[in-house]
Amino acid sequence: MELHTLYNGYIYGDFKVAREQAKHWHFWLPLIAYYSGAYSDEVGCLTLDDLSVEKNILCFNFHTHGKIKPRLVPVHQALINAGFNEYIAFIKSQNQHRLMFDLPAKTGRYSEKVRIWFSGEGERAGYLQKCDIPNVDQLGMKTAISSLRLNFEQQVRIYALQASSKDAFNYLMGFSEYQHDTFNDTTLLNTVIQQLRIINTNLSWQRFITRESH
């Protein structure tokens, strides 16, 4: 997946493109998915109540996916640098509760709407195509927003094993191989998460909301 191109696309640039209907979730959801390994439905379900501070570390609490286990994932510093705290303050000022409050559910799930926006459908081009990224990879597999979770998995496997903790890897992925419900060493989880590659150091939600049309 051409991550650099994706996170330097027009959503993260200085100008809106023609007929773009910018939503806050367009900016945040791909970022949170990349830095947390969560599925788009899980990110869509996040509420203010799903943010918690453990040992002075801000964490996402993912717990809405039937096939993978609930887990706390520390918030990567790159999200903070992109304006996450300011965005949370904005959500509260709007009396909203869901983090992706402007992402509607389609057929009861958020992932369907995300998939169409991200990967396109039929004649409708998605964000990938608009960034000139093929929506099929070299192996013929469809590139989807869940590809970000595979990237997360590859990175976390390396950093967790470097920290000598297969448990941290299984826990952060929500795998049943980790047999407990909680992970006591939030500091270790944070150490692993903060090593994820930063994909664009210039991202700014404040710039996103003040972009002007081309």
N, C-alpha and C positions, 0 to 999 in steps of 0.2 A: 504494500500500500504506500502510495507516495505521500507520506505524512507531511513533508515540508510543503508540498504544493497545496495540500488540503488546508493546512493551518496558516497559509499565506494567501488563501483565496479571498474573494471579494468580501465575504462576511467579516474577515479580519483585517481588511484594508481601510483605505481612507474615504472611499466613495461607495455609495449605493449603485447598483446596476439598474438599468431600466426595468420598470415594473416589479422591482423587488419589494416584497411585502415583509419587511424585516420584523422578526419576532425575537424576544429576548432568548428564547430557548434555542434559536438557531446559533447564537453565540456560545451559550453555556453547555448545551447538551453534548456536542462532540468533544468538548474539552473535559467535562466531568467523566465521560465514558473513557477517554484515553487515560486519564490520570487515576481512575478508580477501578477499571476493569468491569464496571457494572453494565448490565444490559440496558438498552434504551428504555424499556418498560420500568425497570427499577429506578432509573434517573427520573423518569416522568412521574413516578409515584412519590418522590421525596417531598417531605414537608419540613417546615421549620422545626417540628418536634424530632425530626430525624438527624438533626445536627446536635452533637454532644461534645463536651470537652472532657477528655480523660487525661489526667496527669498533665494538664496544661496543653494538650494536643487536641485541636479541633478535628472531629471525625464525622464521616457520613455513616449513618446506620441503615444498611440495606437489609430489607426483611420482607420483600414482597414478591419474590420469585419462587415458584413452587419446586423447581428442580434443583436449586442450589441453596445452600444454607445461609441463614442470616449472618451478617458479619459487620464489624466496624472497620472502616477503611480511613486512615488519616487523610486529611485534606492536603494535597500537595501545595508547596509554597508557590508554585507557578500560578495556581488558581487565585491565591491571595494577591499575588503581584498583578494579576489581570483585573482585579477589582471585585473579588468575590464578597468581601466584607461590606463594601459599598452597595453591592447588589442586594445582599440580605437586608440591609437597612432600607433600601428602596422597596423591597417586597413588603416589609412591615409597614412602611408609610402608605402603601396602597391597600392595606388591610387584606393582603393575600396570605394564603397559608402554604400552598404548594410552591416549591422552588421554580418549577417550570409552569407557572400559572397560566401562561398564554399558549400552552400546548394542549389542545383538546384531545379527548379520547375518541378513537374511531373504533366502532364495534367493541367498545368496552376496554380497549387496550391502547396505550400510547404508542407502542412500537410500530403500528401500522402507518400512522401519520408520519412518523419519523422516517420509516423506510421509503415512502414515496418521495418525501422531500430530499432525502439523502441520495438514493439510488435511482430515482426516476421510475416511471411506469408507462409502458406502451410508448406513445409518442412524446410523453412529457419528460423533459430532461430534468435530472436531479442535480443536486449541488456537485456531485462528482463530475458529471458531464460538463457542467458549466466551468469547472476548474480544469477541463481537459484531462481528467483522470479516467482511464477505461473502467467500466463497471464490471469487467470480467478480467481476472488475472491470468498469468501465463499458464496456469493449470486448468483454465476454463472454469474456475470457480467464480461465482458472482461475488463481487466486492460489496460488502454491506457494512452497516455501522457496527455490527458484531465483530467485524475484522479487527476493530480497535481492541476488543477483549483478547484476541489472540496475540496481539502485539504486547499487551499488558502482561499476559501469561508468560511470554518468552522472557521479558525483562525481569519480572518478579522471581521467576525460577532461578535465574542467575544470582540475583542479589540476596535472596533468601538462603541459597546454598552457600554463598560466600559468608553469610552470617551463621552458617551451620544450623539452619533451622528449616527443615522440610515442613515442620508444623506451620510455620509462618506462611509458607507458600500455599499449603492446602487451605489454611484458614482464610487468607486474603482472596483466594479464588472461590471460596464457598464450597469446596469439595468435601464430600462425606468422609474422605480418608482422615480428615481431622475430626476426631470423634467427640470432642467437647463442644459445649455451646458458647463458651467465652474464651478469650485469649488474654492471659493476665499481663503480658509484657507489651503494653501499648507503645513503649519507647522503641522496642525492637521493630514493631510493625512500621513505625514512623521512619526509622532508619532505612528500612527496605524501600518504602514508598518514595522518600525524598530523593532516592538515586535514579528514579525514572528519568529518562532523557527529556530535557525541556525542548519543545518543538518550535517555539517562537517566543523569544524573550520580549517582544514588543507588543504583545497582546494587551488590549485595553478596552474594557467594557464601556468606560466613559467615552472613548473615541467612537466606539460602535454606535452609541445612541446619539452622537452629534455628527455622524457622517452626513455628507450632502450628496445629492444625486449628481451623477456625471452630467 
